[in-house]
């Protein structure tokens, strides 16, 4: 009798195992373009035997995408309390839930979005991974403006470089700046100091970057001068150059025109005796020359009148 009972229990347990409640996801791990928008997932319950609840959560810790910028933080469902991620199961059938992908304007690597499924029915939990494929081209870079002016007394002149759209790749857009030999300003500390560094990298998610050159405020009265910058991409795979490939800044001089005059309005001449009959004297040579320069034309005119 005991052997019979044990055999019956074993058969019953096997039947329960083979006919246990199950949750099947219609689509397993998959890829979706970030432009897909709202996507529907279907969870199918079979071998229902008692009410239970499917609990769906977004596994943000193990998703490489970001909630709110790559996908919506809310799962959409209309069972029980809508959009709380809890689906009451009252029988066999299909139960649907939706998630929303966000189509951004950022060049980035493909990212993942994970949905964790647990339940109160003793059914094994499962995780679905959605790979979000990026649909944005690599950005282009250029100077934000082709020309500008700046005073030589501002010390540091900043130049802005812009991207057509942001990048968050592991390798970020980078560029190298050079100064053209066609510039009329002189480097090496005369009108401006050399660029240091000459290579720059955009921050992740940023569409602008800047660098500066130090301008020398000299005391020379001079014409306005130019510094011409050129830009080159360090890697066209992550950003190419297009648009304003040069930037010309005109450095405006701030020095007044100089004045000309004698160091003194008068001076004394001292006669010295060298020990012989020759004597020398310091005379106001510049004053005499000036007087002669002024009076000579007048004297010539008077002589003409007398003739």
C-alpha positions in Angstrom: 0.0 0.0 0.0 2.9 2.4 0.9 4.6 1.6 -2.4 1.3 2.4 -4.2 0.9 5.7 -2.5 4.5 6.8 -3.2 4.0 5.8 -6.9 0.7 7.8 -7.0 2.3 10.9 -5.4 5.2 10.8 -7.9 2.9 10.5 -10.9 0.8 13.4 -9.6 3.9 15.6 -9.0 5.1 14.9 -12.5 1.8 15.8 -14.0 1.7 19.1 -12.0 5.2 19.9 -13.2 4.4 19.2 -16.8 1.3 21.2 -16.6 2.6 24.0 -14.4 1.6 27.6 -15.1 3.9 29.3 -17.6 4.6 32.7 -19.0 5.9 32.9 -22.6 7.3 36.1 -24.2 6.2 36.2 -27.8 9.4 38.0 -28.8 12.6 37.3 -27.0 15.7 39.5 -27.1 15.6 41.7 -30.1 16.9 44.9 -31.8 14.8 48.0 -32.3 15.7 51.2 -34.1 15.6 54.2 -31.8 13.0 55.7 -34.1 10.6 52.7 -33.5 8.6 54.8 -31.0 6.1 52.8 -28.9 6.7 49.0 -29.1 4.3 46.3 -27.9 5.4 43.2 -25.9 3.1 40.2 -25.4 3.3 37.8 -22.4 1.2 34.7 -22.9 0.1 32.6 -19.9 -0.6 28.9 -20.3 -1.7 26.1 -17.9 -3.4 28.6 -15.7 -4.3 27.1 -12.3 -4.6 30.1 -9.9 -4.5 33.9 -10.0 -1.1 35.5 -9.8 0.5 38.8 -10.8 3.2 39.5 -13.4 5.5 42.2 -12.3 7.5 44.1 -14.9 10.3 46.6 -14.1 12.9 48.3 -16.2 16.4 47.2 -15.2 18.1 50.6 -15.4 21.2 49.3 -13.5 22.0 46.8 -16.3 20.8 48.8 -19.3 23.4 50.8 -21.1 20.8 53.3 -22.4 19.5 56.1 -20.2 16.0 56.4 -18.9 14.3 59.6 -20.1 16.8 60.2 -23.0 16.9 56.8 -24.7 13.7 55.2 -23.5 10.6 56.1 -21.4 10.8 55.3 -17.7 7.2 54.1 -17.7 5.9 50.8 -19.0 2.4 51.2 -20.5 -0.3 48.7 -19.6 -4.0 49.0 -18.7 -4.4 46.1 -16.2 -5.4 46.9 -12.6 -3.7 50.2 -11.7 -2.6 51.3 -15.2 1.1 51.7 -16.0 2.4 50.4 -12.6 4.0 47.4 -14.3 1.8 45.0 -12.4 -0.5 42.7 -14.5 -3.1 40.6 -12.6 -3.5 37.2 -14.3 -6.9 35.6 -14.0 -6.6 33.0 -16.7 -4.8 31.8 -19.8 -4.2 34.3 -22.6 -2.1 37.1 -23.9 -1.2 40.1 -21.7 0.4 43.1 -23.5 2.6 45.9 -22.3 4.3 48.7 -24.2 7.6 50.6 -23.9 8.6 53.8 -25.7 12.0 54.4 -27.3 13.2 58.0 -27.7 14.6 59.1 -31.1 17.3 61.6 -30.1 19.8 63.6 -32.2 23.0 62.2 -30.7 25.6 60.1 -32.5 26.1 57.1 -30.1 26.9 53.4 -29.9 24.0 51.0 -29.9 22.5 50.7 -26.4 20.5 48.2 -24.4 17.2 48.4 -22.6 16.3 45.6 -20.2 12.8 44.5 -18.9 12.8 42.3 -15.9 9.9 39.9 -15.4 9.0 38.4 -12.0 5.7 37.1 -10.7 3.9 35.9 -7.7 2.9 32.5 -9.3 6.2 30.7 -8.6 7.2 30.9 -12.3 10.8 31.4 -13.2 11.7 35.1 -13.7 13.2 36.3 -17.0 14.9 39.3 -18.5 14.3 40.7 -22.0 17.0 42.7 -23.7 16.2 45.2 -26.4 19.2 46.5 -28.3 18.5 50.1 -29.4 20.2 50.7 -32.7 21.4 54.3 -33.3 20.2 56.1 -36.5 22.3 59.3 -36.3 25.2 60.1 -38.6 28.5 61.3 -37.3 28.4 65.1 -36.8 30.2 67.7 -38.7 32.3 70.5 -37.1 33.1 74.1 -38.0 34.0 77.4 -36.5 30.9 79.0 -35.1 31.8 82.2 -37.0 34.0 82.9 -40.0 35.2 86.3 -38.8 35.4 88.4 -35.6 37.2 91.4 -34.1 39.0 91.8 -30.8 41.0 94.5 -29.0 44.7 93.8 -28.3 44.2 94.6 -24.7 41.7 91.8 -23.9 44.6 89.3 -23.2 42.8 86.1 -24.1 40.8 85.7 -27.3 38.4 82.7 -27.3 37.3 80.9 -30.5 34.2 78.7 -30.5 34.0 75.4 -32.5 30.5 73.9 -33.0 29.1 70.4 -33.9 26.0 69.9 -36.0 24.7 67.5 -33.3 26.2 66.0 -30.2 28.1 62.7 -29.8 28.3 60.4 -26.8 30.5 57.7 -28.4 33.4 56.2 -26.5 35.6 58.0 -29.0 34.5 61.6 -29.1 35.0 64.2 -31.9 38.4 65.9 -31.7 40.1 68.5 -33.8 43.5 70.3 -34.4 43.9 74.0 -34.8 46.7 75.7 -36.8 47.5 79.4 -37.5 47.9 80.3 -41.2 51.0 81.9 -42.5 48.7 84.4 -44.2 48.0 86.1 -40.8 49.4 89.6 -40.7 49.9 89.5 -36.9 53.2 88.0 -35.7 53.4 85.2 -33.3 56.1 84.1 -30.8 55.1 86.7 -28.3 55.1 89.7 -30.6 51.4 90.1 -31.3 50.2 86.8 -29.8 51.6 83.8 -28.1 51.7 80.3 -29.7 48.7 78.0 -29.2 49.2 75.5 -26.4 47.7 72.9 -26.8 46.7 72.6 -30.5 44.4 69.6 -30.2 41.0 69.6 -28.5 38.2 67.2 -27.7 34.5 67.8 -27.3 32.8 66.7 -24.1 30.2 63.9 -24.4 26.8 65.3 -25.3 28.2 68.8 -26.0 27.7 70.7 -29.3 30.3 73.5 -28.6 33.9 73.7 -27.6 36.4 76.5 -27.4 40.1 77.3 -27.3 41.9 80.6 -26.8 45.0 82.4 -27.9 46.7 85.1 -25.7 47.1 88.5 -27.4 50.0 90.8 -26.5 49.1 94.3 -25.6 52.1 96.2 -26.9 52.9 99.9 -26.9 53.3 100.3 -30.7 51.0 102.4 -32.9 50.3 100.0 -35.7 47.6 99.0 -38.2 45.0 96.4 -37.2 46.3 92.9 -37.7 44.8 89.5 -38.4 45.1 86.0 -37.0 43.7 83.2 -39.3 42.9 79.9 -37.6 42.3 76.6 -39.6 40.6 73.5 -38.3 41.1 69.8 -39.1 39.3 66.7 -37.8 41.4 64.2 -35.9 39.2 61.3 -37.1 36.5 61.7 -39.8 34.8 58.5 -38.6 33.5 60.5 -35.5 33.3 64.0 -37.0 34.3 65.6 -40.3 34.9 69.3 -41.0 32.3 71.2 -43.0 31.3 74.9 -43.3 33.5 77.5 -41.7 36.9 75.8 -42.0 38.8 79.0 -41.2 38.3 81.8 -38.7 39.8 85.2 -39.1 40.0 87.6 -36.1 41.1 91.2 -36.6 43.1 92.5 -33.6 42.4 96.2 -33.3 45.2 98.4 -32.2 44.7 100.5 -29.0 47.7 102.7 -29.1 47.5 106.5 -30.0 49.7 108.0 -32.7 53.0 109.2 -31.2 54.0 112.9 -30.8 57.2 114.6 -32.0 58.9 117.4 -30.0 62.1 118.7 -28.5 63.2 117.2 -25.2 63.6 120.7 -23.8 62.4 124.2 -24.9 65.9 125.7 -24.2 69.4 124.7 -23.3 72.7 126.5 -22.1 75.9 126.4 -24.1 79.1 126.2 -22.1 82.3 127.5 -23.6 85.4 125.5 -22.8 89.2 126.2 -23.2 91.2 123.2 -24.4 94.5 125.0 -23.6 95.1 126.5 -27.0 93.5 129.2 -29.2 90.8 126.7 -30.4 87.5 127.0 -28.6 84.4 124.9 -28.9 80.9 125.7 -27.8 77.7 123.7 -27.6 75.0 125.4 -29.6 71.4 124.8 -30.1 71.8 123.2 -33.4 68.2 122.0 -33.7 66.9 125.4 -33.0 69.1 127.1 -35.6 68.1 124.5 -38.2 64.5 125.0 -37.4 64.8 128.8 -37.7 66.7 128.5 -41.0 64.1 126.1 -42.4 61.3 128.5 -41.6 63.0 131.8 -42.6 64.7 130.6 -45.8 61.5 130.5 -47.9 60.5 133.9 -46.6 63.9 135.4 -47.5 63.6 134.1 -51.0 60.2 135.6 -51.5 61.4 139.0 -50.2 64.4 138.9 -52.7 62.0 138.2 -55.5 59.9 141.2 -54.6 63.0 143.5 -54.5 64.0 142.4 -58.0 
